[in-house]
Amino acid sequence: MEMPVVEVQRHGVWLLAKNVDQFIHRILVEQDALGSAESSNELFHASGDAGDKLYRKGDFAKSNVSSLDVYLLQKVGLFPDVLERKVMKHFEKGDHVSALVTGEFYTKKENFPGFARPFVFNAQILLKVGRSVEAKDAARGALKSPWWTLGCKYQDVADIAEWEDEQIEYIKEKITEEGRQEDLKKGKPLEQIVLDEAAFLLDLASIDGTWNEYVERIAECYDKAGLPDIARFVQYRD
């Protein structure tokens, strides 16, 4: 199973790359494009055999591709920040059609499965061109994914979606003992209940960025679900 590379931010995570190889590949290309021989040599040396298999120094210059972002998309893979820059460049040129098409492409399920950010960004650009109804639908679609993958504050997306606090209150009820007992009565397995609870807690923590308040309880959920390794990972501190 491929593990995505993410950057932890206050309100969740930002996807840097869909897997480690893609992340290394991008770093090597970007460093090579800067043209700094000394730092580039150090990075290529540090990347070892993995780097040798992914990229050869000088390939970007030899490609004659128009820009670094275009090279990354064509030769390395899809990246949220690169696609978002591409959309904004279309807007700068006054090409709204290409901007909207690229924004729609960004949301394809196979591109960034499980991440809400593409739908958030699509909602924002739809709002930018005055398509508020579609923007609301896109924002609501984003909020069906984990809130800690929105790439921004929850409230920013909830405002576009025209959501009140009902969903937050629903989640808070689900993580109470009463909510757990209700699910048990419905026949839901305990393992699934505690996994759902962990997901709800992550969503709540992302709203205000209060991760430390939820760490122990999230770890406890994973432990009860029979996933002690994940529980230890959640609790890990440098």
DRENDO-1510 file (C-alpha; in Angstrom, 1 decimal, always signed):
<recs>
REC; n; res; u; v; w
REC; 1; MET; +0.0; +0.0; +0.0 .
REC; 2; GLU; +1.4; +3.4; -1.0 .
REC; 3; MET; +1.7; +6.0; +1.8 .
REC; 4; PRO; +1.0; +9.6; +0.9 .
REC; 5; VAL; +3.4; +12.2; +2.0 .
REC; 6; VAL; +1.8; +15.1; +3.9 .
REC; 7; GLU; +2.7; +18.2; +5.8 .
REC; 8; VAL; +0.9; +18.7; +9.1 .
REC; 9; GLN; -0.7; +22.1; +9.5 .
REC; 10; ARG; -2.9; +23.6; +12.2 .
REC; 11; HIS; -6.2; +22.6; +10.7 .
REC; 12; GLY; -5.1; +19.2; +9.2 .
REC; 13; VAL; -2.7; +18.0; +6.6 .
REC; 14; TRP; -1.6; +19.2; +3.2 .
REC; 15; LEU; -0.9; +16.5; +0.6 .
REC; 16; LEU; +2.7; +16.9; -0.7 .
REC; 17; ALA; +2.8; +13.7; -2.8 .
REC; 18; LYS; +0.8; +10.6; -3.3 .
REC; 19; ASN; +3.8; +8.4; -2.4 .
REC; 20; VAL; +7.5; +8.7; -1.3 .
REC; 21; ASP; +9.0; +8.0; -4.7 .
REC; 22; GLN; +6.9; +10.8; -6.2 .
REC; 23; PHE; +8.0; +13.2; -3.4 .
REC; 24; ILE; +11.7; +12.4; -3.9 .
REC; 25; HIS; +11.4; +12.7; -7.7 .
REC; 26; ARG; +9.9; +16.1; -7.3 .
REC; 27; ILE; +12.5; +17.4; -4.9 .
REC; 28; LEU; +15.3; +16.2; -7.3 .
REC; 29; VAL; +13.7; +17.9; -10.3 .
REC; 30; GLU; +13.2; +21.2; -8.4 .
REC; 31; GLN; +16.7; +21.2; -7.0 .
REC; 32; ASP; +18.2; +20.5; -10.4 .
REC; 33; ALA; +16.1; +23.3; -11.9 .
REC; 34; LEU; +17.6; +25.7; -9.5 .
REC; 35; GLY; +21.0; +25.1; -11.0 .
REC; 36; SER; +22.9; +25.1; -7.7 .
REC; 37; ALA; +25.6; +22.5; -8.3 .
REC; 38; GLU; +26.8; +22.0; -4.7 .
REC; 39; SER; +23.4; +21.6; -3.0 .
REC; 40; SER; +22.1; +19.6; -6.0 .
REC; 41; ASN; +25.1; +17.2; -5.6 .
REC; 42; GLU; +24.4; +16.8; -1.9 .
REC; 43; LEU; +20.7; +16.0; -2.5 .
REC; 44; PHE; +21.4; +13.5; -5.3 .
REC; 45; HIS; +24.0; +11.8; -3.1 .
REC; 46; ALA; +21.5; +11.7; -0.1 .
REC; 47; SER; +18.8; +10.2; -2.3 .
REC; 48; GLY; +21.0; +7.2; -3.1 .
REC; 49; ASP; +19.8; +4.4; -5.4 .
REC; 50; ALA; +16.2; +5.6; -5.1 .
REC; 51; GLY; +17.1; +8.9; -6.6 .
REC; 52; ASP; +19.1; +7.3; -9.4 .
REC; 53; LYS; +16.1; +5.3; -10.5 .
REC; 54; LEU; +13.8; +8.3; -10.5 .
REC; 55; TYR; +15.7; +11.1; -12.1 .
REC; 56; ARG; +18.9; +11.9; -13.9 .
REC; 57; LYS; +20.5; +15.2; -13.4 .
REC; 58; GLY; +20.0; +17.5; -16.3 .
REC; 59; ASP; +16.9; +15.8; -17.6 .
REC; 60; PHE; +14.8; +18.9; -16.9 .
REC; 61; ALA; +17.0; +21.2; -19.0 .
REC; 62; LYS; +17.2; +18.6; -21.8 .
REC; 63; SER; +13.5; +18.3; -22.0 .
REC; 64; ASN; +12.9; +21.8; -23.2 .
REC; 65; VAL; +9.6; +21.8; -21.4 .
REC; 66; SER; +8.2; +25.3; -21.0 .
REC; 67; SER; +8.1; +25.5; -17.2 .
REC; 68; LEU; +8.9; +23.5; -14.1 .
REC; 69; ASP; +5.3; +23.1; -13.2 .
REC; 70; VAL; +4.5; +21.6; -16.6 .
REC; 71; TYR; +7.5; +19.2; -16.3 .
REC; 72; LEU; +6.3; +18.1; -12.9 .
REC; 73; LEU; +2.8; +17.4; -14.2 .
REC; 74; GLN; +4.0; +15.6; -17.3 .
REC; 75; LYS; +7.0; +13.7; -16.0 .
REC; 76; VAL; +6.6; +13.3; -12.2 .
REC; 77; GLY; +2.9; +13.2; -11.3 .
REC; 78; LEU; +0.0; +15.3; -10.0 .
REC; 79; PHE; +0.4; +17.6; -7.1 .
REC; 80; PRO; -2.3; +19.8; -5.4 .
REC; 81; ASP; -0.2; +22.9; -5.3 .
REC; 82; VAL; +0.9; +22.6; -8.9 .
REC; 83; LEU; -2.6; +22.1; -10.2 .
REC; 84; GLU; -3.9; +25.0; -8.1 .
REC; 85; ARG; -1.2; +27.3; -9.6 .
REC; 86; LYS; -2.1; +26.1; -13.0 .
REC; 87; VAL; -5.7; +27.2; -12.4 .
REC; 88; MET; -4.7; +30.6; -11.1 .
REC; 89; LYS; -2.4; +31.2; -14.1 .
REC; 90; HIS; -5.4; +30.5; -16.4 .
REC; 91; PHE; -7.4; +33.1; -14.4 .
REC; 92; GLU; -4.5; +35.6; -14.7 .
REC; 93; LYS; -4.6; +35.2; -18.5 .
REC; 94; GLY; -8.4; +35.7; -18.5 .
REC; 95; ASP; -9.0; +32.1; -19.6 .
REC; 96; HIS; -11.9; +31.1; -17.3 .
REC; 97; VAL; -12.9; +28.1; -19.3 .
REC; 98; SER; -9.5; +26.4; -18.9 .
REC; 99; ALA; -9.4; +27.4; -15.3 .
REC; 100; LEU; -12.8; +25.7; -14.6 .
REC; 101; VAL; -11.8; +22.6; -16.7 .
REC; 102; THR; -8.6; +22.2; -14.7 .
REC; 103; GLY; -10.5; +22.7; -11.5 .
REC; 104; GLU; -12.9; +20.0; -12.4 .
REC; 105; PHE; -10.1; +17.7; -13.4 .
REC; 106; TYR; -8.5; +18.3; -10.0 .
REC; 107; THR; -11.6; +16.7; -8.3 .
REC; 108; LYS; -11.5; +13.4; -10.2 .
REC; 109; LYS; -11.7; +10.6; -7.6 .
REC; 110; GLU; -8.7; +8.7; -8.9 .
REC; 111; ASN; -6.4; +11.7; -8.6 .
REC; 112; PHE; -6.5; +12.3; -4.9 .
REC; 113; PRO; -8.8; +9.7; -3.3 .
REC; 114; GLY; -9.8; +10.5; +0.3 .
REC; 115; PHE; -8.7; +14.1; +0.2 .
REC; 116; ALA; -11.2; +17.0; +0.4 .
REC; 117; ARG; -8.9; +19.7; -0.8 .
REC; 118; PRO; -9.6; +19.4; -4.6 .
REC; 119; PHE; -13.3; +19.9; -3.9 .
REC; 120; VAL; -12.7; +22.9; -1.6 .
REC; 121; PHE; -10.5; +24.6; -4.3 .
REC; 122; ASN; -13.1; +23.8; -7.0 .
REC; 123; ALA; -15.8; +25.4; -4.8 .
REC; 124; GLN; -13.6; +28.5; -4.4 .
REC; 125; ILE; -13.0; +29.0; -8.1 .
REC; 126; LEU; -16.7; +28.4; -8.9 .
REC; 127; LEU; -17.5; +31.1; -6.4 .
REC; 128; LYS; -14.9; +33.3; -8.1 .
REC; 129; VAL; -16.8; +33.2; -11.4 .
REC; 130; GLY; -20.2; +33.7; -9.8 .
REC; 131; ARG; -21.5; +30.1; -9.9 .
REC; 132; SER; -22.6; +30.1; -6.2 .
REC; 133; VAL; -25.0; +27.2; -6.4 .
REC; 134; GLU; -22.4; +24.9; -7.9 .
REC; 135; ALA; -19.8; +26.2; -5.4 .
REC; 136; LYS; -22.2; +25.3; -2.6 .
REC; 137; ASP; -22.6; +21.7; -3.9 .
REC; 138; ALA; -18.8; +21.4; -4.3 .
REC; 139; ALA; -18.2; +22.6; -0.8 .
REC; 140; ARG; -20.8; +20.2; +0.6 .
REC; 141; GLY; -19.0; +17.4; -1.3 .
REC; 142; ALA; -15.8; +18.4; +0.3 .
REC; 143; LEU; -17.3; +18.2; +3.7 .
REC; 144; LYS; -18.2; +14.5; +3.1 .
REC; 145; SER; -14.5; +13.8; +3.2 .
REC; 146; PRO; -12.4; +14.0; +6.4 .
REC; 147; TRP; -12.3; +17.6; +7.5 .
REC; 148; TRP; -8.6; +17.4; +8.3 .
REC; 149; THR; -8.0; +17.1; +4.5 .
REC; 150; LEU; -9.7; +20.3; +3.6 .
REC; 151; GLY; -6.5; +22.2; +3.4 .
REC; 152; CYS; -8.0; +25.2; +5.2 .
REC; 153; LYS; -10.3; +26.1; +8.1 .
REC; 154; TYR; -13.5; +24.1; +8.3 .
REC; 155; GLN; -15.5; +27.3; +8.7 .
REC; 156; ASP; -14.3; +28.7; +5.4 .
REC; 157; VAL; -15.8; +25.7; +3.6 .
REC; 158; ALA; -18.9; +25.5; +5.8 .
REC; 159; ASP; -19.6; +29.1; +4.8 .
REC; 160; ILE; -19.6; +28.3; +1.1 .
REC; 161; ALA; -21.6; +25.2; +1.8 .
REC; 162; GLU; -24.1; +27.2; +3.8 .
REC; 163; TRP; -23.8; +24.7; +6.6 .
REC; 164; GLU; -24.8; +25.6; +10.2 .
REC; 165; ASP; -23.5; +23.8; +13.2 .
REC; 166; GLU; -25.8; +20.8; +12.9 .
REC; 167; GLN; -23.2; +18.5; +11.6 .
REC; 168; ILE; -20.7; +19.4; +14.4 .
REC; 169; GLU; -23.4; +18.8; +17.0 .
REC; 170; TYR; -24.2; +15.4; +15.3 .
REC; 171; ILE; -20.6; +14.4; +15.6 .
REC; 172; LYS; -20.3; +15.5; +19.2 .
REC; 173; GLU; -23.4; +13.3; +20.0 .
REC; 174; LYS; -21.9; +10.3; +18.2 .
REC; 175; ILE; -18.8; +10.3; +20.3 .
REC; 176; THR; -20.6; +10.2; +23.6 .
REC; 177; GLU; -21.3; +7.0; +25.6 .
REC; 178; GLU; -24.9; +7.3; +24.6 .
REC; 179; GLY; -24.0; +7.5; +21.0 .
REC; 180; ARG; -21.8; +4.4; +21.3 .
REC; 181; GLN; -24.5; +2.4; +23.0 .
REC; 182; GLU; -27.0; +3.4; +20.4 .
REC; 183; ASP; -24.7; +2.1; +17.6 .
REC; 184; LEU; -24.2; -1.2; +19.6 .
REC; 185; LYS; -28.0; -1.6; +19.8 .
REC; 186; LYS; -28.2; -1.3; +16.1 .
REC; 187; GLY; -25.7; -4.1; +15.7 .
REC; 188; LYS; -22.7; -2.2; +14.6 .
REC; 189; PRO; -19.5; -4.0; +15.6 .
REC; 190; LEU; -17.5; -2.4; +18.4 .
REC; 191; GLU; -14.4; -2.2; +16.2 .
REC; 192; GLN; -16.2; -0.1; +13.6 .
REC; 193; ILE; -17.8; +2.1; +16.3 .
REC; 194; VAL; -14.4; +3.0; +17.7 .
REC; 195; LEU; -12.9; +3.6; +14.3 .
REC; 196; ASP; -15.8; +5.9; +13.4 .
REC; 197; GLU; -15.2; +7.6; +16.7 .
REC; 198; ALA; -11.5; +8.2; +15.9 .
REC; 199; ALA; -12.5; +9.7; +12.6 .
REC; 200; PHE; -15.1; +12.0; +14.3 .
REC; 201; LEU; -12.5; +13.1; +16.8 .
REC; 202; LEU; -10.0; +13.9; +14.0 .
REC; 203; ASP; -12.7; +16.0; +12.4 .
REC; 204; LEU; -13.4; +17.9; +15.6 .
REC; 205; ALA; -9.7; +18.5; +16.3 .
REC; 206; SER; -9.3; +20.0; +12.9 .
REC; 207; ILE; -11.9; +22.7; +13.4 .
REC; 208; ASP; -9.8; +24.7; +15.9 .
REC; 209; GLY; -6.5; +22.9; +15.5 .
REC; 210; THR; -6.7; +21.5; +19.0 .
REC; 211; TRP; -4.9; +18.2; +18.3 .
REC; 212; ASN; -3.3; +17.8; +21.7 .
REC; 213; GLU; -6.7; +17.7; +23.3 .
REC; 214; TYR; -7.7; +14.6; +21.3 .
REC; 215; VAL; -4.5; +12.6; +20.9 .
REC; 216; GLU; -5.0; +10.2; +23.8 .
REC; 217; ARG; -8.6; +9.5; +23.0 .
REC; 218; ILE; -7.9; +8.9; +19.3 .
REC; 219; ALA; -5.1; +6.5; +20.3 .
REC; 220; GLU; -7.4; +4.7; +22.7 .
REC; 221; CYS; -9.9; +4.2; +19.8 .
REC; 222; TYR; -7.3; +2.6; +17.6 .
REC; 223; ASP; -6.1; +0.4; +20.4 .
REC; 224; LYS; -9.7; -0.8; +21.0 .
REC; 225; ALA; -10.1; -1.5; +17.3 .
REC; 226; GLY; -7.1; -3.8; +17.5 .
REC; 227; LEU; -4.7; -1.4; +15.8 .
REC; 228; PRO; -2.0; -0.9; +18.5 .
REC; 229; ASP; +0.7; +0.2; +16.0 .
REC; 230; ILE; -1.5; +3.0; +14.8 .
REC; 231; ALA; -2.3; +3.9; +18.4 .
REC; 232; ARG; +1.4; +4.2; +19.2 .
REC; 233; PHE; +2.0; +6.2; +16.0 .
REC; 234; VAL; -0.7; +8.7; +17.0 .
REC; 235; GLN; +0.9; +9.1; +20.4 .
REC; 236; TYR; +4.5; +9.4; +19.1 .
REC; 237; ARG; +6.5; +12.5; +20.0 .
REC; 238; ASP; +10.0; +13.5; +18.9 .
</recs>
